[in-house]
Structure formats: structure tokens, C-alpha cells
């Protein structure tokens, strides 16, 4: 098995980037359509959110592996935002939605 040269690596990265963008855009449109049509949060929305969570988690871990402090900061900010959203969503659910 041989290593990819720079041109192959760049072509593959560009293909991955555009396919990722297409998938995110498609999930966003599908989730929006499902929400407008059925007034409920659907599976495409959850997939879209989970995709972003996995992306931020993996990039943070990889940054921390190479001793970049930006990874720790990004991971901490992500956890604080997630915690805030869970707490705020719980408050809304039990006060207004229940």
C-alpha cells in the first residue's frame, strides 16, 4: 500500500468536503420541510445535530493530540453550550410544554 501524494490528497479532501456540504444541506432542507409539514422534530434534524456534535468532538480530540490548546477550549465551549441547551430545554419543557 502506497501513501497518497499531495495531489491525490487534495482531490480526496475536496471531494469529502463537497459531499459533506451536500449531505448537511440536504438534511437541513429535509428537516425544515418535515418540521413545517408535521410540526415535529424529525430524524433528519437529529442526524444533522449529531453530525455536528461528532465533527466538533473529533476535531477537538485531534487538536488536543497535537498539543493545541484550541482543542481544549473548543471542547470546553461545546460542552458548556450543550449543557446550557439541555438545562434550558428542560426548563422550557417542564414549565411551558408540560
Secondary structure as the mmCIF struct_conf table of DSSP 4:
data_model
#
loop_
_struct_conf.conf_type_id
_struct_conf.id
_struct_conf.beg_label_comp_id
_struct_conf.beg_label_asym_id
_struct_conf.beg_label_seq_id
_struct_conf.end_label_comp_id
_struct_conf.end_label_asym_id
_struct_conf.end_label_seq_id
HELX_LH_PP_P HELX_LH_PP_P1 UNK A 2 UNK A 4
HELX_RH_AL_P HELX_RH_AL_P1 UNK A 6 UNK A 38
BEND BEND1 UNK A 39 UNK A 40
HELX_RH_AL_P HELX_RH_AL_P2 UNK A 43 UNK A 65
TURN_TY1_P TURN_TY1_P1 UNK A 66 UNK A 67
HELX_RH_AL_P HELX_RH_AL_P3 UNK A 69 UNK A 92
HELX_RH_PI_P HELX_RH_PI_P1 UNK A 93 UNK A 97
#
